[in-house]
Amino acid sequence: MLMGEFQHVIDAKGRLIVPSKFREALGDSFVVTKGLDKCLFVFTRSEWANFEAKIRQLPLTNENARKFTRLMFAGAVECEPDNNGRIMLPQTLRTHASLGKDIVSIGMSNRVEIWSKERWDEYNDESNFTDDEFIESMSALGI
């Protein structure tokens, strides 16, 4: 299971160190792609295969299904950490998530999300998670 929050930096060449706890769970090779909420998603190879199988089931005739498929697959890259645990993030992915120097990686059970520190700090503001509407929406999902 992937969990936790780690802050680190992207170097001048566009490389970032994947936290060691995440590297252990992600394995020698994993997939990074554009995520929702202006972040990046990082999937293990097996989770990516499960996700890909679900995407293949979406109807080609549905416009939103095509848009979602393009979002997830057009920017996807396979990454293998170097000996120092670093991966290279292509500019298209860094632009999608507005990544500057300071970033935050968070474990999300079956994936990792990579956020710009500034965007994460805004999103992670406690007031986003304490209003009644949010709490009621979780109850409707069975949480």
C-alpha positions in Angstrom: 0.0 0.0 0.0 1.2 3.5 -0.9 0.8 6.1 1.8 2.5 9.1 3.3 3.5 12.6 2.2 7.0 13.5 1.1 8.4 16.9 0.1 11.3 17.2 -2.3 12.6 19.1 -5.3 13.0 18.7 -9.1 16.5 19.5 -10.2 17.4 21.7 -13.2 17.3 18.7 -15.5 13.7 17.8 -14.6 14.6 14.9 -12.4 13.1 14.0 -9.1 14.0 11.5 -6.4 11.2 9.0 -5.8 10.9 8.5 -2.0 12.5 5.2 -1.1 9.3 3.9 0.6 7.5 4.5 -2.8 10.3 3.0 -4.8 10.0 -0.3 -2.9 6.2 -0.5 -3.6 6.4 0.8 -7.2 9.1 -1.6 -8.3 11.8 -1.3 -10.9 9.5 0.2 -13.5 6.3 2.2 -13.3 4.0 4.5 -15.2 3.7 8.3 -14.7 0.8 10.1 -16.4 -1.3 13.2 -16.3 -3.7 13.0 -13.3 -6.8 14.7 -12.3 -6.8 17.8 -10.1 -3.7 19.1 -11.9 -1.3 16.6 -10.5 0.5 13.5 -11.8 -0.5 9.9 -11.2 2.1 7.2 -10.7 1.0 3.6 -11.1 2.8 0.3 -10.6 2.9 -1.8 -13.8 0.2 -4.1 -12.5 -2.1 -1.2 -11.4 -1.5 0.4 -14.8 -2.5 -2.9 -16.5 -5.7 -3.0 -14.4 -6.5 0.6 -15.3 -5.8 0.0 -19.0 -8.2 -2.9 -19.0 -10.9 -0.7 -17.6 -10.2 2.0 -20.2 -10.5 -0.5 -23.0 -14.0 -1.3 -21.9 -15.1 2.3 -22.4 -17.2 2.9 -25.5 -15.4 4.6 -28.3 -18.6 6.4 -29.2 -18.6 8.3 -25.9 -16.9 11.7 -26.2 -16.0 11.9 -22.5 -14.5 8.4 -22.6 -12.3 9.5 -25.5 -11.3 12.6 -23.7 -10.4 10.7 -20.6 -8.5 8.1 -22.5 -6.4 10.8 -24.3 -5.7 12.6 -21.0 -4.4 9.4 -19.4 -2.5 7.8 -22.3 -1.1 10.6 -24.4 1.2 11.8 -21.6 2.0 8.5 -20.1 5.6 7.5 -19.7 7.3 4.4 -18.3 9.9 5.3 -15.7 12.8 3.4 -14.3 14.6 5.1 -11.4 18.4 5.5 -11.8 20.9 4.3 -9.2 20.1 7.4 -7.1 16.3 6.8 -7.2 15.7 9.6 -9.7 13.3 9.7 -12.6 13.1 12.2 -15.4 9.7 13.9 -15.8 9.0 15.1 -19.3 8.2 18.8 -19.7 4.6 18.0 -20.8 4.0 16.3 -17.5 5.7 19.0 -15.5 3.6 21.6 -17.3 0.3 19.7 -16.8 0.9 19.7 -13.0 2.5 23.2 -12.8 5.5 21.6 -11.3 8.3 24.0 -10.3 11.2 23.2 -8.0 9.3 22.2 -4.9 7.0 19.3 -5.1 5.0 16.9 -2.8 4.5 13.2 -3.5 1.6 11.5 -1.7 0.7 7.9 -1.4 -2.9 7.1 -2.4 -3.2 3.4 -1.6 -2.9 2.1 -5.2 -1.0 5.0 -6.8 1.3 8.0 -6.0 0.3 11.6 -6.8 2.9 14.2 -7.5 1.8 17.8 -6.8 3.5 21.2 -7.0 4.0 22.2 -3.3 2.1 25.4 -3.8 -1.0 23.7 -5.3 -0.8 20.9 -2.7 -0.7 23.4 0.1 -3.8 25.2 -1.3 -5.7 21.9 -1.9 -4.7 20.4 1.4 -6.1 23.4 3.4 -8.1 21.9 6.3 -11.1 24.0 5.4 -11.5 21.9 2.2 -12.2 18.8 4.3 -14.4 20.1 7.2 -17.5 21.5 5.6 -20.8 19.6 6.0 -21.3 19.2 2.2 -17.9 17.3 1.9 -18.6 15.2 4.9 -22.1 14.3 3.7 -20.7 13.4 0.3 -18.4 10.8 1.9 -21.3 9.4 3.8 -23.2 9.0 0.5 -20.2 7.0 -0.8 -20.4 4.7 2.2 -17.4 6.1 4.1 
